[in-house]
Amino acid sequence: MESDVDMRRILLFLSGMTLAAYAVLRPLLLRWGTRDDEATRPMPGDELILYPHVSATFAVDIDAPTRVVWHWLLQMTESGAGFAALRGLQGASQTLPVEVGMILADDYAVMDVRAENLLVLHGPGEGPRVTTYIWQLEATSPTTTRLVFRYWQAAFGLFGIFYNIFSESAQFILRQVWLRTLRQRAKNSTQTLVLSKDKSNGHFRIPLEN
């Protein structure tokens, strides 16, 4: 009997410590990698969900030009990255005409797009939850890119309550894997580019793609 009481106390203590640790770590998880005002500044697409239940902003530096990062942003699909919304861009190239109003996989719509700078997706059209994905690229040098990614979501009903509770930690892991994969692919792509001689003027140039 006494051992059962002790076990309950231990479980309660561990549960309390877990909740306390999560309360401390949660603000960091929701703005991982950001600096200055990146997590709080307005971004195009914020107005699509005025009162998100889950909101996070991540940022990462990538050793690749913005054109290469943009290329891989469009290339990455659910199977390689974890974003169902981008399945509709499978096989895309940098010249793919991604336009406002396009409907991608799972009814995600392109709400705003500016080549090599901004992509905003919102959806699905119907269901117990809505999500906004925002990617903003900024060239910090000719060969490096700062990528800020914002993830906003609202989920409703009984399903939404449980989804919101468990979504944050799961989404943090998924999005971090996605960002790291994107960064690695863009970096590797840049490193494997071969300098070729431009016979017309004697200068060297870097091809856009392998």
N, C-alpha and C positions, 0 to 999 in steps of 0.2 A: 504494500500500500504506500509506504513511504517512498519507495523507489519510483512509483508512478507519479507521485507529487513532484519529486525531484525532476523527473523527465519532463513534466509539463512546464516547470519553471525554466528548464533549459531551453525548451522549444519556444516559450514566450520571450525569453531573453534573446535568442537568436533571431526571432522574427522582428523584435524591436530594433536590434542592431542593423538588420537588413533594411528595414524601412528608414532608419536614420541615415544609413549610408546612401541610400537611394535619394533621399531628400537633399543631401549635400551634393551628390554627384549629378543630380538631374539637371541643374542649370548649366553645368559644363557639357553634358551630353547633348543638350539642345542647341549649343553654339560651338560645337567642336571645330577647332581650326580657325575660327574667326578672330579678327583683331579690329581694334578701333571701334567703328560703329557698324561693321558689316552685319552683325546680327540684328540690329535695330533699325537701320536705315530703310526707308521705303524702297520697294522694288516694283517694277512693272508686273502686274498680276496679283499684287496684294489685295486689290479690291474685289477679286473674285470670291474670296471667302472672308467676310468681314469679322466673323467670330470663330476662328478655328479652335477645335478641341485639342488638336495636336499640331504644334508648330515648332519647326527646327530650321536652323540655318547652319550649313557647314561650308568650309572653305579649304582650298588646297592650292599650293603652288605647283606648277607643272613645268618641267624642263622641256618645253616644246612650244613652237609658235602657235598663235591662236588658230591659224588655218588648219593645223594638224589636229589640235584639240577638238575643233569644231567637226572635223571629218570623223573622228572617233566617237564623238557625242552622237552623231547621226548613225554611225555604223553599229553601235552597241545595241544588242537585242536582249530579249528576255532570257534566252538560253545562255548568253554570255555575261549578262549584267544584272538581271533581276528586275528590270522595269518592263512590265507588260505593255505599258503605253507606247514604248518605242519599237515594239514588234513590227508596227506598220512601216518602219523605216529600214527594215532589213534589206541589205544590199545597196543602201544609199551611197552616193558619192558626194563629193563636195559641191557638185553642181546640181544636185537634186533640188527641184523647185519646191521646197517646203514653204507652204503658204498659209496665211491666216484662214481659218475655216476648214482646213483639212481634218478629216476624222480618221484617227489612227486606231490601233487595236483596242478592244474593250471600250469603245466609244469615247476615247480621249480626243479632245479637239485642240488644234493649234490655235491659241488665242493671240499670240504675238510672236513674231520671229524677225530677227535682224541678223543677217548672215555674219558669222564669226563673232557675234556679240551677245545675242539673247535668244532664248527659246522658252516659251511659256505654254504648258499643257494643262488642260483642265477637264475633269470628267469623273466618273462616267456620266452619261446623260441622265440615267435614272438609276435609283438604288438607294440603299440606306446610308450611303456615305458619298462624299464628294472630296476630291483631292486636287490640289494645284501643285505642279512641279515648275520651278523656275531655275533656269541655268543662266548665269551672266558671266561672260568672259571679258577679261581685261588684259591687254598686252602690257606687261611690266618691263619688257625689253623686247628686242627683235626675236629673241629665242626663248622667252619664258612667258607663261600665262598664269594669271590669277583667276581661279574658277570659284565662284560663289554659287552654292546650290541651296534653294529654299524649298521646304516641303511643308505644305499646309493641308490640314485635313479636318473635316467635320463629319462625324458619324452620329446617327440618330436612332431612336428607339431602343429597345432592350438589347438588341445586337450591338448598337453603337456604344452603350455604356461599357460592356465588356471589351469591345474592340479598342476603345480609347485607353482603357486601363493597361492592356497588354501590348498596345501598338508601339509605344514610344521606344522601348528597349529593343524590340524586334526590328523596327524600322531603322534605328541607329546602326545596328549591325549590318543590315542589308545595304544601307546607303554608304557606309564606310567601305564595304567590300566593293561596291560599284565605283566609288570615287578612286579607290586605289587601283582598280583594274583599268579604269580610264587613264589614270596618270601613267601607269606602267606601259600601256599600249602606245600612248602618244609619245612617251619618252623613247621607247624602243624603235618606233617608227622613224623618229627624227635621227636617232643614232645610226640607223641602217641606210639612210639616204646617201646616195653616191654622188659625189661631185662630178659634174660632167662639163666638158669644155664646150663653150658656145663659140662655134667657129666664126660666127658673124662679126663678133667684136673682140674676141680673144679673152673675154671675161669668164669666170666660173659662175655657174648657177646651181641652185639646189632644186631638183625636180619636186613638184608638188606631192607626188605619190611614188611609191616604189615601182 
